[in-house]
Amino acid sequence: MLYYLITLLIIGIDQLTKWLIVAKMQYGESITIIEDFLYITSHRNQGAAWGILQGQMWFFYLITVLVIGFLIYYLQKHGKGKPLFSIAIALMLGGAIGNFIDRLFRKEVVDFINVYIFNYDFPIFNVADSALVVGVTLLIIQMLLEERKSKKEK
């Protein structure tokens, strides 16, 4: 149950921040947070990461429904007694649902976190994207820990 609350928290924060961007900023408007590093920039994306597959909403609907089902299954089936694994899945689930809500109701994803890393303008992203990346990272850490534990037991 706790892990579904994490999922709901991610969805709530994601949707609130996107609503604020749409309500308070013009498309393309940018606010400097840290010069040459972090900006809040109102942006929209009809594709996936880095703008790939622009306008392929039917594809995203199908894939997202499958991913959400897969994540719920894995959380229920393999999450018991594995807090790091369960948090990872909860974050990925919240991220997937957050962007799915945008695609379903807005026909595009609202992005706004604009970061420059060593003069590279990283693609603009949002809270849902961040949750997905952190979730995948935690899942990789969990897998590495399990592999390490398995080797020690042998």
PyRosetta script that sets phi, psi and omega in degrees:
from pyrosetta import init, pose_from_sequence

init()
pose = pose_from_sequence("MLYYLITLLIIGIDQLTKWLIVAKMQYGESITIIEDFLYITSHRNQGAAWGILQGQMWFFYLITVLVIGFLIYYLQKHGKGKPLFSIAIALMLGGAIGNFIDRLFRKEVVDFINVYIFNYDFPIFNVADSALVVGVTLLIIQMLLEERKSKKEK")
pose.set_psi(1, -42.1)
pose.set_omega(1, 179.5)
pose.set_phi(2, -55.6)
pose.set_psi(2, -38.8)
pose.set_omega(2, -175.6)
pose.set_phi(3, -71.3)
pose.set_psi(3, -30.8)
pose.set_omega(3, 174.9)
pose.set_phi(4, -72.2)
pose.set_psi(4, -28.8)
pose.set_omega(4, 174.4)
pose.set_phi(5, -67.5)
pose.set_psi(5, -38.1)
pose.set_omega(5, 175.0)
pose.set_phi(6, -61.5)
pose.set_psi(6, -44.0)
pose.set_omega(6, 178.0)
pose.set_phi(7, -58.8)
pose.set_psi(7, -47.1)
pose.set_omega(7, 179.8)
pose.set_phi(8, -63.8)
pose.set_psi(8, -37.3)
pose.set_omega(8, 177.8)
pose.set_phi(9, -63.0)
pose.set_psi(9, -44.7)
pose.set_omega(9, 178.1)
pose.set_phi(10, -61.4)
pose.set_psi(10, -46.7)
pose.set_omega(10, 179.5)
pose.set_phi(11, -60.0)
pose.set_psi(11, -44.6)
pose.set_omega(11, -179.5)
pose.set_phi(12, -62.0)
pose.set_psi(12, -48.2)
pose.set_omega(12, 179.0)
pose.set_phi(13, -63.7)
pose.set_psi(13, -43.3)
pose.set_omega(13, 179.6)
pose.set_phi(14, -59.3)
pose.set_psi(14, -51.0)
pose.set_omega(14, -176.4)
pose.set_phi(15, -69.1)
pose.set_psi(15, -36.4)
pose.set_omega(15, 177.3)
pose.set_phi(16, -63.5)
pose.set_psi(16, -46.9)
pose.set_omega(16, -178.8)
pose.set_phi(17, -65.4)
pose.set_psi(17, -38.5)
pose.set_omega(17, 178.3)
pose.set_phi(18, -67.0)
pose.set_psi(18, -40.3)
pose.set_omega(18, 177.5)
pose.set_phi(19, -60.9)
pose.set_psi(19, -43.5)
pose.set_omega(19, 178.9)
pose.set_phi(20, -60.7)
pose.set_psi(20, -42.5)
pose.set_omega(20, 179.6)
pose.set_phi(21, -62.5)
pose.set_psi(21, -47.5)
pose.set_omega(21, -178.5)
pose.set_phi(22, -65.7)
pose.set_psi(22, -39.8)
pose.set_omega(22, -175.8)
pose.set_phi(23, -77.1)
pose.set_psi(23, -32.7)
pose.set_omega(23, -170.1)
pose.set_phi(24, -108.6)
pose.set_psi(24, -12.6)
pose.set_omega(24, -176.2)
pose.set_phi(25, -127.2)
pose.set_psi(25, 149.7)
pose.set_omega(25, 172.8)
pose.set_phi(26, -82.2)
pose.set_psi(26, 149.5)
pose.set_omega(26, 176.5)
pose.set_phi(27, -56.5)
pose.set_psi(27, 130.4)
pose.set_omega(27, 179.8)
pose.set_phi(28, 90.2)
pose.set_psi(28, -15.4)
pose.set_omega(28, 179.1)
pose.set_phi(29, -66.3)
pose.set_psi(29, 144.0)
pose.set_omega(29, -177.4)
pose.set_phi(30, -134.4)
pose.set_psi(30, 139.0)
pose.set_omega(30, 177.5)
pose.set_phi(31, -119.1)
pose.set_psi(31, 126.0)
pose.set_omega(31, 179.3)
pose.set_phi(32, -76.5)
pose.set_psi(32, 126.4)
pose.set_omega(32, 174.0)
pose.set_phi(33, -101.9)
pose.set_psi(33, -54.2)
pose.set_omega(33, 173.8)
pose.set_phi(34, -131.4)
pose.set_psi(34, 113.6)
pose.set_omega(34, -176.7)
pose.set_phi(35, -49.5)
pose.set_psi(35, 133.2)
pose.set_omega(35, 179.1)
pose.set_phi(36, 62.4)
pose.set_psi(36, 17.8)
pose.set_omega(36, 178.2)
pose.set_phi(37, -140.9)
pose.set_psi(37, -55.3)
pose.set_omega(37, -172.9)
pose.set_phi(38, -132.4)
pose.set_psi(38, 128.5)
pose.set_omega(38, 179.3)
pose.set_phi(39, -135.3)
pose.set_psi(39, 152.5)
pose.set_omega(39, 168.5)
pose.set_phi(40, -101.6)
pose.set_psi(40, 114.8)
pose.set_omega(40, -175.5)
pose.set_phi(41, -127.8)
pose.set_psi(41, 123.3)
pose.set_omega(41, 179.8)
pose.set_phi(42, -73.8)
pose.set_psi(42, 115.6)
pose.set_omega(42, -174.8)
pose.set_phi(43, -141.6)
pose.set_psi(43, 155.0)
pose.set_omega(43, 176.7)
pose.set_phi(44, -128.8)
pose.set_psi(44, 149.7)
pose.set_omega(44, -177.9)
pose.set_phi(45, -139.6)
pose.set_psi(45, 123.9)
pose.set_omega(45, 176.9)
pose.set_phi(46, -99.6)
pose.set_psi(46, 12.2)
pose.set_omega(46, 180.0)
pose.set_phi(47, -124.6)
pose.set_psi(47, -149.0)
pose.set_omega(47, 178.6)
pose.set_phi(48, -109.1)
pose.set_psi(48, -159.2)
pose.set_omega(48, -179.1)
pose.set_phi(49, -52.9)
pose.set_psi(49, 138.6)
pose.set_omega(49, -179.1)
pose.set_phi(50, 59.6)
pose.set_psi(50, 21.4)
pose.set_omega(50, 174.8)
pose.set_phi(51, 74.4)
pose.set_psi(51, 14.6)
pose.set_omega(51, -179.8)
pose.set_phi(52, -72.5)
pose.set_psi(52, 155.3)
pose.set_omega(52, 178.8)
pose.set_phi(53, 57.3)
pose.set_psi(53, 42.5)
pose.set_omega(53, 179.2)
pose.set_phi(54, -54.0)
pose.set_psi(54, 133.2)
pose.set_omega(54, 173.2)
pose.set_phi(55, 76.4)
pose.set_psi(55, 7.1)
pose.set_omega(55, -178.4)
pose.set_phi(56, -92.7)
pose.set_psi(56, 55.6)
pose.set_omega(56, -173.9)
pose.set_phi(57, -58.7)
pose.set_psi(57, -41.5)
pose.set_omega(57, -179.1)
pose.set_phi(58, -57.2)
pose.set_psi(58, -38.7)
pose.set_omega(58, 179.0)
pose.set_phi(59, -64.6)
pose.set_psi(59, -45.4)
pose.set_omega(59, -179.2)
pose.set_phi(60, -66.6)
pose.set_psi(60, -37.4)
pose.set_omega(60, 176.5)
pose.set_phi(61, -59.1)
pose.set_psi(61, -50.0)
pose.set_omega(61, -177.3)
pose.set_phi(62, -63.0)
pose.set_psi(62, -51.6)
pose.set_omega(62, -178.1)
pose.set_phi(63, -61.5)
pose.set_psi(63, -43.3)
pose.set_omega(63, -177.2)
pose.set_phi(64, -65.7)
pose.set_psi(64, -41.5)
pose.set_omega(64, 177.4)
pose.set_phi(65, -61.3)
pose.set_psi(65, -42.0)
pose.set_omega(65, 177.9)
pose.set_phi(66, -64.2)
pose.set_psi(66, -43.9)
pose.set_omega(66, -179.9)
pose.set_phi(67, -63.7)
pose.set_psi(67, -44.8)
pose.set_omega(67, 179.5)
pose.set_phi(68, -60.2)
pose.set_psi(68, -45.5)
pose.set_omega(68, 177.8)
pose.set_phi(69, -60.3)
pose.set_psi(69, -44.3)
pose.set_omega(69, 179.3)
pose.set_phi(70, -61.3)
pose.set_psi(70, -45.3)
pose.set_omega(70, -178.6)
pose.set_phi(71, -65.5)
pose.set_psi(71, -42.0)
pose.set_omega(71, 177.9)
pose.set_phi(72, -63.2)
pose.set_psi(72, -44.4)
pose.set_omega(72, 177.6)
pose.set_phi(73, -57.2)
pose.set_psi(73, -49.1)
pose.set_omega(73, -178.0)
pose.set_phi(74, -65.1)
pose.set_psi(74, -38.3)
pose.set_omega(74, 178.2)
pose.set_phi(75, -63.2)
pose.set_psi(75, -44.1)
pose.set_omega(75, -179.5)
pose.set_phi(76, -69.9)
pose.set_psi(76, -43.1)
pose.set_omega(76, -172.1)
pose.set_phi(77, -81.3)
pose.set_psi(77, -38.4)
pose.set_omega(77, -170.8)
pose.set_phi(78, -120.1)
pose.set_psi(78, -0.2)
pose.set_omega(78, -174.1)
pose.set_phi(79, -83.5)
pose.set_psi(79, -21.3)
pose.set_omega(79, -175.9)
pose.set_phi(80, -61.6)
pose.set_psi(80, 125.3)
pose.set_omega(80, 178.5)
pose.set_phi(81, 77.4)
pose.set_psi(81, 8.0)
pose.set_omega(81, 179.3)
pose.set_phi(82, -127.6)
pose.set_psi(82, 81.4)
pose.set_omega(82, -175.7)
pose.set_phi(83, -61.2)
pose.set_psi(83, -41.5)
pose.set_omega(83, -179.6)
pose.set_phi(84, -64.4)
pose.set_psi(84, -44.2)
pose.set_omega(84, 176.9)
pose.set_phi(85, -59.5)
pose.set_psi(85, -46.2)
pose.set_omega(85, -177.3)
pose.set_phi(86, -66.7)
pose.set_psi(86, -38.6)
pose.set_omega(86, 176.2)
pose.set_phi(87, -64.6)
pose.set_psi(87, -42.6)
pose.set_omega(87, 178.6)
pose.set_phi(88, -58.2)
pose.set_psi(88, -47.8)
pose.set_omega(88, -179.6)
pose.set_phi(89, -65.3)
pose.set_psi(89, -41.3)
pose.set_omega(89, 179.5)
pose.set_phi(90, -61.0)
pose.set_psi(90, -41.8)
pose.set_omega(90, 178.2)
pose.set_phi(91, -64.6)
pose.set_psi(91, -45.2)
pose.set_omega(91, 179.2)
pose.set_phi(92, -64.1)
pose.set_psi(92, -39.3)
pose.set_omega(92, 178.8)
pose.set_phi(93, -63.9)
pose.set_psi(93, -45.3)
pose.set_omega(93, 177.4)
pose.set_phi(94, -61.7)
pose.set_psi(94, -41.6)
pose.set_omega(94, 178.5)
pose.set_phi(95, -65.3)
pose.set_psi(95, -44.4)
pose.set_omega(95, -179.7)
pose.set_phi(96, -63.4)
pose.set_psi(96, -44.2)
pose.set_omega(96, -179.5)
pose.set_phi(97, -68.5)
pose.set_psi(97, -39.0)
pose.set_omega(97, 179.1)
pose.set_phi(98, -57.7)
pose.set_psi(98, -48.1)
pose.set_omega(98, 179.0)
pose.set_phi(99, -72.7)
pose.set_psi(99, -30.5)
pose.set_omega(99, 177.4)
pose.set_phi(100, -63.9)
pose.set_psi(100, -40.4)
pose.set_omega(100, 177.8)
pose.set_phi(101, -58.6)
pose.set_psi(101, -44.7)
pose.set_omega(101, 177.8)
pose.set_phi(102, -59.7)
pose.set_psi(102, -49.4)
pose.set_omega(102, -177.8)
pose.set_phi(103, -62.3)
pose.set_psi(103, -38.0)
pose.set_omega(103, -177.7)
pose.set_phi(104, -70.4)
pose.set_psi(104, -45.4)
pose.set_omega(104, -173.4)
pose.set_phi(105, -98.7)
pose.set_psi(105, -27.3)
pose.set_omega(105, -178.9)
pose.set_phi(106, -106.7)
pose.set_psi(106, -15.3)
pose.set_omega(106, -175.2)
pose.set_phi(107, 64.6)
pose.set_psi(107, 20.2)
pose.set_omega(107, 176.6)
pose.set_phi(108, -165.9)
pose.set_psi(108, 162.3)
pose.set_omega(108, 178.8)
pose.set_phi(109, -103.9)
pose.set_psi(109, 133.1)
pose.set_omega(109, 177.6)
pose.set_phi(110, -85.1)
pose.set_psi(110, 121.9)
pose.set_omega(110, 176.8)
pose.set_phi(111, -117.9)
pose.set_psi(111, 151.6)
pose.set_omega(111, -177.4)
pose.set_phi(112, -155.8)
pose.set_psi(112, -13.5)
pose.set_omega(112, -179.4)
pose.set_phi(113, -88.7)
pose.set_psi(113, 114.2)
pose.set_omega(113, -173.8)
pose.set_phi(114, -117.7)
pose.set_psi(114, 113.3)
pose.set_omega(114, -174.7)
pose.set_phi(115, -119.9)
pose.set_psi(115, 137.5)
pose.set_omega(115, 171.9)
pose.set_phi(116, -108.0)
pose.set_psi(116, 124.3)
pose.set_omega(116, 179.1)
pose.set_phi(117, -119.5)
pose.set_psi(117, 112.2)
pose.set_omega(117, -177.2)
pose.set_phi(118, 50.4)
pose.set_psi(118, 51.8)
pose.set_omega(118, 179.0)
pose.set_phi(119, 68.1)
pose.set_psi(119, 6.1)
pose.set_omega(119, 175.1)
pose.set_phi(120, -93.5)
pose.set_psi(120, 122.0)
pose.set_omega(120, 178.4)
pose.set_phi(121, -80.5)
pose.set_psi(121, 94.6)
pose.set_omega(121, -178.7)
pose.set_phi(122, -63.4)
pose.set_psi(122, 143.5)
pose.set_omega(122, 179.1)
pose.set_phi(123, -54.8)
pose.set_psi(123, 138.8)
pose.set_omega(123, -177.6)
pose.set_phi(124, -66.7)
pose.set_psi(124, 137.7)
pose.set_omega(124, -175.8)
pose.set_phi(125, -136.5)
pose.set_psi(125, -172.8)
pose.set_omega(125, -176.8)
pose.set_phi(126, -140.4)
pose.set_psi(126, -175.4)
pose.set_omega(126, -178.4)
pose.set_phi(127, -63.5)
pose.set_psi(127, -41.6)
pose.set_omega(127, 179.6)
pose.set_phi(128, -60.6)
pose.set_psi(128, -44.2)
pose.set_omega(128, 178.1)
pose.set_phi(129, -60.6)
pose.set_psi(129, -42.8)
pose.set_omega(129, 179.4)
pose.set_phi(130, -61.9)
pose.set_psi(130, -43.5)
pose.set_omega(130, 179.1)
pose.set_phi(131, -61.9)
pose.set_psi(131, -40.2)
pose.set_omega(131, 177.6)
pose.set_phi(132, -61.7)
pose.set_psi(132, -46.3)
pose.set_omega(132, -178.4)
pose.set_phi(133, -65.5)
pose.set_psi(133, -45.1)
pose.set_omega(133, 178.9)
pose.set_phi(134, -63.9)
pose.set_psi(134, -41.8)
pose.set_omega(134, 178.1)
pose.set_phi(135, -60.5)
pose.set_psi(135, -45.9)
pose.set_omega(135, 178.6)
pose.set_phi(136, -63.6)
pose.set_psi(136, -41.0)
pose.set_omega(136, 178.8)
pose.set_phi(137, -61.8)
pose.set_psi(137, -45.1)
pose.set_omega(137, 177.8)
pose.set_phi(138, -63.5)
pose.set_psi(138, -37.2)
pose.set_omega(138, 178.1)
pose.set_phi(139, -64.4)
pose.set_psi(139, -41.7)
pose.set_omega(139, 176.9)
pose.set_phi(140, -62.7)
pose.set_psi(140, -42.5)
pose.set_omega(140, 177.9)
pose.set_phi(141, -61.2)
pose.set_psi(141, -44.8)
pose.set_omega(141, 178.2)
pose.set_phi(142, -58.0)
pose.set_psi(142, -44.9)
pose.set_omega(142, -179.4)
pose.set_phi(143, -64.0)
pose.set_psi(143, -41.2)
pose.set_omega(143, 178.1)
pose.set_phi(144, -64.8)
pose.set_psi(144, -40.5)
pose.set_omega(144, 177.7)
pose.set_phi(145, -64.2)
pose.set_psi(145, -41.6)
pose.set_omega(145, 178.5)
pose.set_phi(146, -65.1)
pose.set_psi(146, -39.8)
pose.set_omega(146, 178.1)
pose.set_phi(147, -63.5)
pose.set_psi(147, -43.1)
pose.set_omega(147, 179.2)
pose.set_phi(148, -63.2)
pose.set_psi(148, -44.4)
pose.set_omega(148, 178.9)
pose.set_phi(149, -62.7)
pose.set_psi(149, -41.6)
pose.set_omega(149, 179.7)
pose.set_phi(150, -62.1)
pose.set_psi(150, -40.3)
pose.set_omega(150, 179.7)
pose.set_phi(151, -68.6)
pose.set_psi(151, -36.2)
pose.set_omega(151, 179.1)
pose.set_phi(152, -67.3)
pose.set_psi(152, -35.7)
pose.set_omega(152, -178.3)
pose.set_phi(153, -71.5)
pose.set_psi(153, -22.2)
pose.set_omega(153, -180.0)
pose.set_phi(154, -86.9)
pose.dump_pdb("model.pdb")
